[in-house]
Amino acid sequence: MTNIKKPNGGVTLPYNQILSGDCIEVMDALPAESVDLVFADPPYNLQLKGELHRPDNSKVDAVDDHWDQFDSFRDYDNFSKEWLRAARRILKPNGAIWVIGSYHNIFRVGTALQDANFWILNDVIWRKTNPMPNFRGARLTNAHETMIWAGKSQKSKPTFNYEALKALNDGVQMRSDWLLPICNGHERLKDEDGNKAHPTQKPESLLHRVLIGSTNLGDVILDPFFGTGTTGAVAKKLGRNFIGIEREAAYRKVATKRINAIHALDKSFLEVSTSKRAAPRVPFGQLVERGMLEPGEKLYALNGRHTAKIRADGTLVGTDIIGSIHQVGAVLEGAPSCNGWTYWGFRKKGKTIPIDLLREQIRAEMTN
């Protein structure tokens, strides 16, 4: 492992490098609270018994590498506990982790995540459009993998680019079941002998969606099981920084060649749609202070059912209720809550205009 210590004894992050060594040891040497996101594709611990063959008796190129083999479930659980401990230490307070696995390991890893005090946000089903068949016909075709997205703690506020994912999905809210193909064709990397460079190489489309949805430009993403570098490749394309950890020299060689061939995209095209929740907060009272709306002016519910008048302190007075734009709207509608910004409008030249347009005007001034 190199390039972690500065000459003066200080500590810096090895941005956009692939580090050699045991992932737990390497993570333990990195600064605490220095990483925005961890994406982990840990060993599956498949427990394969013997070789697997197709109906034509040809051998299936399955995951039988030494790095996927553990002596017992206890050994695998201890390994999961240790790498998750190391990963949690290096995550920033609002950092998050994605872990992907199959039915062989994801439930055990999920337990270890919760035991380590990560806070699960979603589980995502990656449904494969072109899964490998079950050649023995003894079980259902295993056509999906599960990803767990979790915050560092219950108090964490991880990045979630809701609007960007919605835009990726043709303007429809992104669901937790993702239909994407497995890595094949030109994307499937080969070694010098023409064989698969890695048995579980993930498709770039999967990492694109993860990084667009849960990171921002310049964020640091660490992958402790780097393999052939899909996380690093997509991070470089999208203007993110990566740190890869990989103990197998053959995988590091393939990943390095792959990432060096990638040209970073123009950052002007890498900004993503942001949620209004991430926009600067504008109190309704500021519209009154700035004279955009006047005390005594009437507001109109956009559904046409109710009206209220503005007070000098930015509260509203409605029928038997005084409160914020949200409180008054909720009481008038008999609802548990109300977004006053999208509920109320003001009249101008005979037209009812949402007050949210005034808020957006102020936000535009704040960001220019």
N, C-alpha and C positions, 0 to 999 in steps of 0.2 A: 504494500500500500504506500502510495507516494502523494506528495503535493497537498498534504493536509496542514503541516506545520510551516509557519513562516520562519524565515531566517532569524528574526528577532525574538522568536519564542512565542509569538502570538498565534492565534488560530484563525484560519480562513476556510472558506468552503471551496472544494475542488469542483467548481462549476464546469459542466459539460465535459466531464471526464468519466472514464470507466475504471473503477478501482478494483484491484485484484485482492482477493482474500475472502475470509469467512465473513458473511454479511453481519453477524452479530458483533464481531470484533471491530469491523470497519465502522459500523454505526456508533459503537461505544466511543470511538475516537473522534467523532464529529461533534461540533458545538451543540449544546442543548438549545432547543427552541429555535432552530435555524432553517427548517424546511416547511414549505407550505402544504405539500401533499405527498403522501406515499402511495405508490401504486405497486401492489405486490401480487405476484403470480407464483406462490410457493409450491414446493413439490406436492404432487397429488397423493403420494403414498398408495399407489394403485393396488398393491398386494396381488400382482399377477402370478398365476400358477401355471408355468409352462408356456410354450409358444402358442400364438394364435394364428390360424390359417384361414384363408378364404375357401369357398367351395371348390375352386380349381386347385387347391392344395398349395397355393403360393402363400408365403409368410407375410403377415401383416406387420408393418413397421410401427410397432406399439411402443409405449413408454416403458422401457426396461433398463434405463440407465442407472448407474450406481447412485446418482444423486437423489433418485426418487425412492430409494430403498431404506426402510427403517426396520429395526428388529421387532418392534412392538408398537401398539397404539400409545403406550406410556411414553416411549421414546419420542414418538411424533408429537405428542401433546407437550412434552417438555421443550422440544425444539420450537414449537409454535409459541409457547409462553415466553421464551427467551428472545426470539426475534421481534415479537410484538412489544415486549418491554423496551427493547432498544429503539424501535421505531417510534414509540410514544414519547420517549425522552427527547428526541430531536425535532418533533413536531412543534410548531408555534402554537400558542394558546388557542387560536382559531383555526388550526390546521385540521386536516382530515385524512382518512385513509380509504383506499379501495383495495379489497382483496377478492381475487377470483379463484374459483375452484370447482371441482366436480362433486358428485354425491359421495365420492370416497373420502373427501377431506373437509368440505366446506362447513359441515355441521360441527365438527370438532374445532375448526378455526373460529367459527362464530361464537362458540362457548368461550374460547380463550380470549376473544375480543372483549366480550362482556366482563369476563373475570378481570381483565386488565383496565376496566373502567372506561373503555371507549363507549361512545353513545351511538347506537345504530340509527341511521337516518332512513335508509332504504335497503332492501335487497332487490337486485335487478336480475331478471332472467335474460340471459343472452341466448335466444333461440336461433339455432343454426339453420340456414336455408339448405345447406348441403352436408349434413352430418354423415359420419362414417356408419355404414350399416352394422347391425348386429349379425355377424356372420354365422354364429352358432344357432341363431333363432331361439335362444333360450330365455331372452329377456326383451323388453322394449328397446327399440333403438334409442340410444342415449343422445338426444338431439339438443341438449341445452347445457349451459354452465351457469352457475350462480355467482353474482358479484355482490359483495356487501360494502356499502358506503357508510362510513361512521365518522363522527367528529371525535376529536381528542377527549372531550368530556361533555357532560350534559350542558355545561355552560358555554361551550364553544359556539361560535357563529361562523361556520365554514362558508366559503364562497359558493354561491349557487346562482349561476347565470340562467335563470328561468326563461327569460325572454329569448336568449340565444338558442336554447334547446327547442323552444317553441318555434323559432324561425327555421331551425334545421328540419322540423317536422311539419313543414307547410302550414305554419300558423296554428297548429293544434297542440295542446298541452302534451309534453313528452310523457309517455307512460313508462312503467317499470318493466315492460317486456320489450326487448330490443331484437328485431329480426335482422340479422346480419350474417353474411357468409363466413365460413371458416377461411383461413389463409390458404390460398391455392394459386395456381397459374404463375404469372410473372412475379407475384409478390412472395411466393414461397422460396426462401433462400436455400441454396444448395451448397454442399461442400465441394472440395476439389475432386471427389469421386462421383459427383452428380447425385449424391443422396441428400435427403433432408438435412439441413444444417442443425435443426432443432425439432424435436418431435411435437412440441406444443407451442410453436410460434403463433402469436396472436395477430389478428388482422389489424392494419392501421386504422380501419374505420371504427373499430371498437375504442381504441385509444383517442382518436379524434373526438368522439362524442364525450368521453370521460373528461378530457382536458378542456374542451370548449365549455362544458357544463360546470366544472368545479375548480377552474384556475383562471388567473388573469395574466396578461402580458408581463413578462419578467419574473413570474413566480418560479420557485425552485421545487422540482418534482424529483423525488428519490425513488429508485426502483432497486430493491435489495436482491432481486432474482432476475438480473438484467437479460440473461439469455442472449438472443441475437439482436437486441436493442430496439424493439418496436417503440417502447416508451421514449427513448432518446431521439429516435428518428422523428416521431410526431411532435415531440416537444420542440425540436429545432425548427421544424417547419412552421410551428405556430408561435414562435417568439418567446418560448418558455426556456428556462434553464433546467438541465437535468443532472443528476448524479446517479451513475450506474454502479452496481456492485456485482461482480461475477467472478467466481473462483475458477471456472473452466477456461483454460487458455484458448481452446478452439472456438468457443462462443465469443470471447472477447475479440478475437481476430476478425470474425465475420461481422460483428457489430461495429467495430471500428471502421472497416471498409465501407459498410452500409451508410453510416452516419457522415463520414467524410465526403461521400458523394452527394449529399443533400445540400442544396442551397437554401439558406433562410429566405423566407418570403418578405416582401415589402411590408413593413409594420403598419403602413397606412391601410392595409387591407386586413389586418388581423384584429382590429377592434371588433368587439361583439356587442350585440344588443344587450342592454342592461335593464334590470328591473327597476320600477319606480321606487322600490324599497331601498335601492342602493343610491338613489338620487339625494341631493342635499335636502334637508328638512326645511320646510317653509311653514311657519305657523299661519293660520288663517288671519290672526290679528295683524300680521304684516301687510296684508292687502288693505286693511282699514288704515293703518298708520301711513301708508304711502298714498292714500287718496284714491286707490283703484276702486274701492267701494266706500260708501259713506254711511255713518251712523244714521239709523232710521230708514235706510234703503231696504226694500223688500227683496227677499230671495224666494225662488219658486222651485218646488220639487220638480225634477225633470219628468216625473211620471204624471204631473199635473194635479196631484191630490192635495198638496199642502203648501202653505206659505209661512214665512217667519220674517222677522225684522232684525236688522243688525244693530248691536249695541256698540258703544264706543270702545269697549275692551275686547271686542272680537267675539263675544258670545252672541247667541241668538235668543230671541224671545218668541215663543210660539204659543199655542193654546195651552195655558196652564203649565208651561215648562220654560225654564231658562237654562241654557247650557251651551256646550260647544256645538259646532256644526254636526258632529257625529252623534252626540247625545240627543239633541233635539230631533234629528232625523229618525233615530231609533225609536224614541217615544211616540212620535207621530205615526210611525208605521206599525207600532206594536211589535217591533222586532228586537231580538237580543243585541244586535249591533247594526251599525250603519256606517258606510264610508261617505262622510259628508262631502268630500271633494267630488265624488261622482254622483251624488244625490241632488245637490243644489245647483241652481243657475240664477243668473241675474238677467234683467231685461234691458235690451239696447235696440232702439229703432224697431220695436215691436217683436224682436226675436229673443228667445230664451237661450242664453249662452252659458255653458258649464263654467262654474268658478274654477275648475281645474285648469282651464286655459290661462287664467291669470297666474296660477301657481307655476305653470310651465314657463311663462314669460319671465318670472323672477329667477327660476332655475337657470334659464339660458343666460341671463345676465351674470349669474354667479360662476358659470363655467367658462365664460369668454374672457 
